[in-house]
Amino acid sequence: MTSNLTRRNLIRGGTGLAAGTVAALALPGAGTVAEAAGTDPANVPTGTALIDVSNGSTRWLAGVGNQDSSTTLQGIAFDSVNKHLYTLQIAGMSQVAYLRSGSQVAVTQAIGGDDHAESGDLCLTRHDLATGAVTGFMYLLGFGHGVSLGIEPANGSAPAQVWTEAGAGKSGYGQEVVRFPFTDQGVLWTSHPAVRRFGSPDPAATSMTPSVDVDHNLLVIRYALGSAHWFAAYDLAATVATAGTETLPAPLARIQQPPLYKYKADGTPDPTAPATFQGFTSYGQYVYMLDGDPRVSTPSATLTGVDKYAIHTTSFDLNGTGNLPATGYVKSTHSEADAAADPREPEGMAIYTGAGAPRLCFGITNNAGSTRQFDLYYKV
């Protein structure tokens, strides 16, 4: 077992990674950042049970449709108290007419039908967990890509609070983290008064995306520093109190993301083939990640090599103490969930806690037609 897996460890070869891998993770201004990483805290409270990512997957919902039928799922989150699933997707052509109607026209009239991905325009959908049916939606203009999000549950007349990325500009990915109340059929832009802004985990951080763990009062932010990605964990209540100050509280933990690779035919990672990141979530001291590429028109049983292991789930310890020296993971495994789906692409990851043992949930898209759908799976 290792101590905290910091960028300093990686650069000095402390994790046993190949030299080529270490070089690929080097960032601009490496000396300065490496020194700062040496003081990374590792203070997320321990004791949370680890969900074994190698456990089998169970299908929970099938053929779920979002409010915007023309684009596919990106991120998921739960209001476990009120039995709601929230999903994010890039806004599509099918909703341009809605966005340009009524009171929305003043802020959406310049949107081109093909500009949503580049501009970071998102559709946020609320679903009933018993059926998957749509029970509400919002449009978020200029927010980001929607890889992950966080939800603080609705409470009586108080609406759910939504955490997302924001400030995409023309990059397609958010450059800050924000919080706002869910308002059915609302349209927000990043400077809207309802959008509360927060500081950055690092002055050089880009491509931020959040996850919220209400059971442990944690906000975890994934962000990029140059070519590497990092995770920073914060006390959720303390972070909420900093809204508008542009200064986050001191992090409970900060750790570089271990590298993710595609898999070879023998089921081992291929260090020459970086994986496609598709989502993350956290619960207690553990982070869970989802990666994989889309697959079209080929049944899973006939595949070999990297294609067969296209969906992959990985866990690691925010405090670093449970991570394996050679990989930085606690455990990493392929998944054959939804093997017959065509196309089949993993999208979004979240924890549901309303059914006894926490469920590690992820989505898989399963329809390439004009009405996009996804299946929801979980591991316990």
N, C-alpha and C positions, 0 to 999 in steps of 0.2 A: 504494500500500500504506500501511497505517496502523501506528501504534504500538499498544500494548495498548488494546483496546476496553473502556474502563472506563465506569462509570456517569457519571463526571465528563465524559467525552467526549460521552456521549449527551445529558446535560442541557444542555451548552453548544452542542449542534448540531454537534460535531466530526465526526460520521459522515455528515452530509448528510441525515439523516432528517427527515421532515416534522415541523413543529412539533407537530401533533396527536399524532404517535407519541411524541415526546419527552415530552409532557405525560402520556401514558398510562403511561409508565414511572416517573413520579415516585413516590417513596416517602415515608412518614411520616419525619420527622426528616431531610429530604434533605440539609441542610447538613452535619451530622455525618458521615453515611455517605459523602457525596461527597468529603470531605477524606480519609477513610480509604482510599477507592478510589484516590486519587492515588498511594499507595505500593504498589499491587498489584504483586506480583512477576510475572515472565514468564520463568521459569527451567526449564521442562520441557526436557530434553535434545532437541535437534533432530536431523534426519537421517532420520527415519522416512518411508518412501514413503507418499504420499497415495493412498488408494483413491478413484477417480473415481466420484462418486455418479451421474453421468450414464451410466455404463456399463449395459449391459443386465443383466437379472436372470435367474438360472437356478434352476429349481425343484430342490431337493435331496430333500426328503421331502414326501409327500402324505398327507393324511388321518390326521394324527397325533392320537392321543387322549391326554389327561392322566389322572391317577389319578381326579380328580373330574370326571365327565362332564357335570355339570349347569351348569357355568360356563365362560366362555371364557378363553383365554390372556391374560396381561398382560405378563409379562417373560420374557426368556430369557438364558442364559449357558452357557458351555462349559467342560468339563474336556477340553481338547484333547489332553492327554497320554494319557488313558484312554478317549477317544472317547465321552464322555458329553455329553448335552444336559440342562440343567436348566431347568425352566419353573416360573413362579409364576402362580397364579390366585387369585381370591377363592374361599374355601370356599363350597360350595353345599349345598342341601337334601339331595342324594343321600348326603352323608357324615355327616349328623348322628348316625345310628345308630352309626357307627363311633366317632365322637368321644365318644359317651356310653357306650361299652362298656369293660369291664375297668378297667385302671389309670387311664384317661383321665377317668373320670367325675367325679373330685373337682375338676377344673379346667374342665370343660366343661358341667356340669349346668345352668348358668344360661343357656346360649346359646339364643336363639330362632332358629327356622329362617330368619327373614328379617333377622337382625341381623348377618350375617357381614361385609357390605360396610361398614357403619357402624362396626363394632367392629374392623375391620382383620384379620379372620381369613383366613389364606392357606393354600393347599395348594401344597407344593413337590414337584415330580415329577422323578425322574431317568429319562432315556431312553437306550436303546442307539442310537448314531448310525447304525448300519448299517440298522436297521429302524424306528426310532422307538418300539419297544416299551418299556413301563414296566418299569424294573428296581428301583425303590424310590421311597418317598415319605415326606413328613413333613407335619405340620400345625403351623402357627405362629399362635398365638392372640394377637390384639391387636397385630400387627406393622404392617400398613399396606395399601397398595393393590397393591404388587407390580409397579410400572412397570419397575423394573430391579433387577438383582442382580449380585453378583460371585462368582466361584468361584476358590479356590486349589486346584490339582489334588490328588487323593488320591495318596499316596506309600507303597507297600508296605502295611503294616498301618495307617498313619495315614489317616484319612478325609479327604475333601475338606472344606475350610473354606468356609463360606457367609457372604457379606456381604449384609445386607438392611437395610431400614428397620425401625424398631420404635417402640412407644409410641404407637399410633394413638389410644388413648382412644376417643372417639366421633366423631372427625373423619374416620376412614377412611384417613388418610394418616399415615405414621410421622413422628415428631418427633425421631428420633435415628438413628444408624447403629450396627449391631451385627455381631458375627462369632460363628459357632458351628459345631461339627462336624456334618456330615451323618450322621444316624442313621436307618437305614431303619425306617419305621413308627413313628417317634418323634413325640411331641407336646410342643411347647415353648410356654411363655408367656414374656412379656418379662422377668420377674424370675427365670426359671429359672437355676440356677447355671452351666449350660453356656453361657449367653449372655454374651459379653463386650461391654461398653459402651465407647463412645468419646466424646470431646468434640465440640463443635459448631464449625462453620466461622465462626459469628458468633453472638453472644448472642441476636440477634433472629431467627435462622434457623428456618424451619419446613419441613415437607413435604420432608424429606431422602430421597435415594435414591442408592445407590452403583453404581459400575462398577469392575471390577478388570482391570488389564492386567498379567499376570504376566511377559510378555516384557520389559517396560520397568520393572517394579517400581513400578507406579503404582496408587494409589487415587484415583478422581475422584468427588466428591460433588456432586450437583445439589441446590440448595436454594432456597427462596423467601425473599425479603426484601420484605415488603409485596406489591405487585403484580408485582414483577420476579423473575426467576430468575437465579441465578448458578451458576458451576462453580468448584470449588476442587480442585486436584490436589496429592496428597501422596505422598511416598516411602512405599511400601507397608510395607516392613520397619520403618521408623521409626514408622509409625502403629500397627502391631501391638504394638510395645513400649510404647505409651502406654495399653493397655487398662486400664480401671478408674481412670485418673487424672483423667478428664474434661477433659483438655487435649491437643488434637491438636498434632503438631509444626508448625513453620512451613510454610505452603503453598509449593509450588514455583511455582504460578501461581494466580491468582484473576481471573476475568473474567465480566462480565455476559453472559448469553445473548442473542444477537441475536434480534430479534422474528421470529416465524414467522407467515405469512399464508396463507390459502387463495388459490387461483389463479383468474384470470378466463379467459374463453373464448379469449383470445389467448395464453394461457400465461404471463402476467405476474402477479406477486403483487398482491393486492387489499388495500391497507393499512387498509381499513375492516372486514376480516373476519379476525380472529385464527384461526390454525389450532388444531386439537386435538392436543396433544402426546401421543405414543404410545410413546416410548422413546428411549434414547440408549446409546451405548457410546463408548469411547475406545481409541486405539492410538497410542502415542508422543505427539506434541504435538497430535494432531488429535482432535476430538470429532465424532461422527456422530449426527444426530438423525433421528427418524422422526415424521411427523405425518400425520393424515388422519382422516376421518369414516367411519362405517359406511355401506355402500350395500346396499340390498335390492331384489331383483326387477327390476333394470335392467341389461342387458348394457352393458359398458364402451363398445362401439363406437357406441351410440346416444346417448351423453351429450355434453353441451356445458358450458362454463363451469366453475364451481368443482367440480361433481360429477365431471367427467371427471378432474380432477387430485386426486382425494381422497387418494391415497397419494403422499407426498412425502419425499424424502431430502435431507439438508443436511449439509455439512461446514464446520467452522471451526477455526481455529488457537487453541489454548489460550494461546499466547504473544502472539497478536494480530498478529504481523508479516505473516502471509499473508492477512489478511482484507481484503475489499474495502471501501473507504470508505463506499459508499452503503448497503450491506446488512449488513456485519459477517460475511458468509459467505466461504468460499473458493469454494464452488459449491453450488447448490441446484437440484433438478430434480424433476419429477413422475415417477411410475412406473406403468406399465401391467401390472405383474406380477399374475398370477392374475386376468386380466380377466374370466373366466367365473365366478369364485367368487360364490356367492349364499347368505348375505350375504358381503360383502367388507370387512374392516376390518383395518388394519395394527395389529400388537401386538408390541412387544418388539424389541430390537436388540442384537446382540452380535458379537464378532469370534471366528472360528475359525481356528486356526493349525496344524492338523494335516494340511494337504493342500498343502504348498508355500506358494504365495502366500497371505497373509491373506485370509480371506473375510469381507466385511461382510454379516452375516446378519440377516434379519428375518422375522417370522411374519405370516401372513394367515389370519384365521379364515374358514372356508368351509362351516360347517354351523350351521343355526339350530334343529335338532331337539333331541330329548331327549339325544342324545349329541353334545356339541360336539367339533369337530375343528379342526385348523389345518394349513396348508402352510408349509414352511420354504423360503425363497428366499435367494440370496446374490448379491453383486456382487464382482468382483475387478478 
